[in-house]
Amino acid sequence: MSSVVGGDTGGQNSTVSGGLLIMPTSPISVTTASMSASDDMIENENEMLRDRVADLEKRVHDQNDEITCLRATLADCLRRINTLESSKSHVQVNTYQTRI
C-alpha cells in the first residue's frame, strides 16, 4: 500500500509505504553529502600528508646529527694519522716477494 501525500516538502511529494513516511532525497542534499564526504576524505589525506612530512623532517634531522658525528670522527682519525706520520722520521715500505 503506497500513497502520495502532498505537503510543504519543497515542491516534492512524500511517499507513505507500510505506514512509514519516506522523504525523497533532494539533489541539493545529495550534493551536500557528497561534498561533505569529499571534504572528509581531503582532510584525512591532508592529515596523513602532515604526519608523513613530520616523519620525514625528523628523519632528516636524525641523519644530519649522524653526519655531524661521522664528520667529527673522521676529523679525529685524520688528526691521529697526521700525528703518527709526523712523529716518524721515515716511512718504511715492506716489500714481499711473491712465488711464481
Rosetta constraint file for C-alpha pairs under 8 A:
AtomPair CA 1 CA 16 HARMONIC 7.97 0.50
AtomPair CA 1 CA 17 HARMONIC 6.07 0.50
AtomPair CA 1 CA 18 HARMONIC 6.17 0.50
AtomPair CA 2 CA 15 HARMONIC 6.72 0.50
AtomPair CA 2 CA 16 HARMONIC 5.45 0.50
AtomPair CA 2 CA 17 HARMONIC 4.78 0.50
AtomPair CA 2 CA 18 HARMONIC 7.07 0.50
AtomPair CA 3 CA 15 HARMONIC 5.92 0.50
AtomPair CA 3 CA 16 HARMONIC 5.38 0.50
AtomPair CA 3 CA 17 HARMONIC 7.07 0.50
AtomPair CA 4 CA 13 HARMONIC 6.45 0.50
AtomPair CA 4 CA 14 HARMONIC 5.97 0.50
AtomPair CA 4 CA 15 HARMONIC 4.85 0.50
AtomPair CA 4 CA 16 HARMONIC 6.36 0.50
AtomPair CA 5 CA 13 HARMONIC 6.09 0.50
AtomPair CA 5 CA 14 HARMONIC 5.53 0.50
AtomPair CA 5 CA 15 HARMONIC 6.25 0.50
AtomPair CA 5 CA 16 HARMONIC 7.16 0.50
AtomPair CA 6 CA 12 HARMONIC 7.78 0.50
AtomPair CA 6 CA 13 HARMONIC 5.39 0.50
AtomPair CA 6 CA 14 HARMONIC 6.73 0.50
AtomPair CA 7 CA 11 HARMONIC 7.92 0.50
AtomPair CA 7 CA 13 HARMONIC 6.94 0.50
AtomPair CA 7 CA 14 HARMONIC 7.83 0.50
AtomPair CA 8 CA 12 HARMONIC 7.87 0.50
AtomPair CA 9 CA 13 HARMONIC 6.73 0.50
AtomPair CA 9 CA 14 HARMONIC 7.62 0.50
AtomPair CA 12 CA 24 HARMONIC 7.61 0.50
AtomPair CA 13 CA 23 HARMONIC 7.91 0.50
AtomPair CA 13 CA 24 HARMONIC 7.64 0.50
AtomPair CA 14 CA 21 HARMONIC 6.78 0.50
AtomPair CA 14 CA 22 HARMONIC 6.01 0.50
AtomPair CA 14 CA 23 HARMONIC 5.23 0.50
AtomPair CA 14 CA 24 HARMONIC 6.44 0.50
AtomPair CA 15 CA 21 HARMONIC 5.96 0.50
AtomPair CA 15 CA 22 HARMONIC 5.37 0.50
AtomPair CA 15 CA 23 HARMONIC 6.84 0.50
AtomPair CA 15 CA 24 HARMONIC 7.92 0.50
AtomPair CA 16 CA 20 HARMONIC 5.53 0.50
AtomPair CA 16 CA 21 HARMONIC 4.64 0.50
AtomPair CA 16 CA 22 HARMONIC 6.16 0.50
AtomPair CA 17 CA 21 HARMONIC 6.58 0.50
AtomPair CA 17 CA 22 HARMONIC 7.26 0.50
AtomPair CA 25 CA 29 HARMONIC 6.61 0.50
AtomPair CA 25 CA 30 HARMONIC 6.86 0.50
AtomPair CA 26 CA 30 HARMONIC 6.43 0.50
AtomPair CA 27 CA 31 HARMONIC 6.07 0.50
AtomPair CA 28 CA 32 HARMONIC 6.08 0.50
AtomPair CA 29 CA 33 HARMONIC 5.94 0.50
AtomPair CA 30 CA 34 HARMONIC 6.10 0.50
AtomPair CA 31 CA 35 HARMONIC 6.01 0.50
AtomPair CA 32 CA 36 HARMONIC 6.01 0.50
AtomPair CA 33 CA 37 HARMONIC 6.14 0.50
AtomPair CA 34 CA 38 HARMONIC 5.95 0.50
AtomPair CA 35 CA 39 HARMONIC 5.94 0.50
AtomPair CA 36 CA 40 HARMONIC 6.12 0.50
AtomPair CA 37 CA 41 HARMONIC 6.18 0.50
AtomPair CA 38 CA 42 HARMONIC 6.16 0.50
AtomPair CA 39 CA 43 HARMONIC 6.02 0.50
AtomPair CA 40 CA 44 HARMONIC 6.05 0.50
AtomPair CA 41 CA 45 HARMONIC 6.10 0.50
AtomPair CA 42 CA 46 HARMONIC 6.04 0.50
AtomPair CA 43 CA 47 HARMONIC 6.14 0.50
AtomPair CA 44 CA 48 HARMONIC 6.26 0.50
AtomPair CA 45 CA 49 HARMONIC 6.18 0.50
AtomPair CA 46 CA 50 HARMONIC 6.11 0.50
AtomPair CA 47 CA 51 HARMONIC 6.23 0.50
AtomPair CA 48 CA 52 HARMONIC 6.17 0.50
AtomPair CA 49 CA 53 HARMONIC 6.07 0.50
AtomPair CA 50 CA 54 HARMONIC 6.14 0.50
AtomPair CA 51 CA 55 HARMONIC 6.20 0.50
AtomPair CA 52 CA 56 HARMONIC 6.19 0.50
AtomPair CA 53 CA 57 HARMONIC 6.05 0.50
AtomPair CA 54 CA 58 HARMONIC 6.24 0.50
AtomPair CA 55 CA 59 HARMONIC 6.22 0.50
AtomPair CA 56 CA 60 HARMONIC 6.18 0.50
AtomPair CA 57 CA 61 HARMONIC 6.22 0.50
AtomPair CA 58 CA 62 HARMONIC 6.15 0.50
AtomPair CA 59 CA 63 HARMONIC 6.11 0.50
AtomPair CA 60 CA 64 HARMONIC 6.08 0.50
AtomPair CA 61 CA 65 HARMONIC 6.33 0.50
AtomPair CA 62 CA 66 HARMONIC 6.30 0.50
AtomPair CA 63 CA 67 HARMONIC 6.12 0.50
AtomPair CA 64 CA 68 HARMONIC 6.18 0.50
AtomPair CA 65 CA 69 HARMONIC 6.27 0.50
AtomPair CA 66 CA 70 HARMONIC 6.16 0.50
AtomPair CA 67 CA 71 HARMONIC 6.11 0.50
AtomPair CA 68 CA 72 HARMONIC 6.31 0.50
AtomPair CA 69 CA 73 HARMONIC 6.24 0.50
AtomPair CA 70 CA 74 HARMONIC 6.08 0.50
AtomPair CA 71 CA 75 HARMONIC 6.10 0.50
AtomPair CA 72 CA 76 HARMONIC 6.21 0.50
AtomPair CA 73 CA 77 HARMONIC 6.23 0.50
AtomPair CA 74 CA 78 HARMONIC 6.14 0.50
AtomPair CA 75 CA 79 HARMONIC 6.20 0.50
AtomPair CA 76 CA 80 HARMONIC 6.29 0.50
AtomPair CA 77 CA 81 HARMONIC 6.19 0.50
AtomPair CA 78 CA 82 HARMONIC 6.06 0.50
AtomPair CA 79 CA 83 HARMONIC 6.12 0.50
AtomPair CA 80 CA 84 HARMONIC 6.20 0.50
AtomPair CA 81 CA 85 HARMONIC 6.12 0.50
AtomPair CA 82 CA 86 HARMONIC 6.03 0.50
AtomPair CA 83 CA 87 HARMONIC 6.13 0.50
AtomPair CA 84 CA 88 HARMONIC 6.63 0.50
AtomPair CA 85 CA 91 HARMONIC 7.97 0.50
